[in-house]
Amino acid sequence: GAKTHFEDWFKHAATCNLIGNFIFRIGHNFFFACVRPRYRVYIALTAMLVAHLIIAIFLYVLEHTEWWIVVVAYFIGGIGVGTFESNLLSCITPLGHDTKTWAILGMPVGFMSISVVGFLLRSPPPIGANLPVVYLHFAVAVACVIGMAVFCFTIPDQHQEGHKFSEFVDGLRYWNQWLPTIAPHCIALMIQMYAVTFFTSCKIVILSRFACCPTR
């Protein structure tokens, strides 16, 4: 039926999150070249806030079934993910190694709270509470607002300038000076992102089958 057709399209359209993430991992230096890293953090959190509100309101509250809504929402979410991490770390690096360490630890904790705890709450009893997924989207939206407030009032403004496109090009000219240093970290991050994406997909498939066949 129409619902099944939309569910199939939803699975494909949701991959736009990865596309947006892939583009803006580097693309934020182009699209937001004139914006300071501090304000790029606000842009990233706002993008994630908007993405989850689009999904919660249009798909669940208003029950629209247009697949392009999913594409827009997940691509905007990808913009947020791709822009957030590097600019946040740029803002907190002057605060010292310990601050950076705790901030980095907070990222997987946030991911696990939704992807593990959230999925458990969505599961049928006795494991979960059959929590409607729309509440998770609203919860993330509220968390983004809280995150912006915490960032605004607790992280001092270091008055960092935005990176110019010319500086990015100049950096490419001297790739042999910095690439060997960061190459191991790039490889480690690539493996980590692959593992997160791959095993998250496996988890979704397993939990979906369990939800459909709870007696197995």
Secondary structure, 3 states (H helix, E strand, C coil): CHHHHHHHHHHHHCCHHHHHHHHHHHHHHHHCCCCCHHHHHHHHHHHHHHHHHHHHHHHHHCCCCCHHHHHHHHHHHHHHHHHHHHHHHHHHHHHCHHHHHHHHHHHHHHHHHHHHHHHHHHCCCCCCCCCCHHHHHHHHHHHHHHHHHHHHHHCCCCCCCCCCHHHHHHHHHCHHHHHHHHHHHHHHHHHHHHHHHHHHHHHHHHHHHHHHCCCC
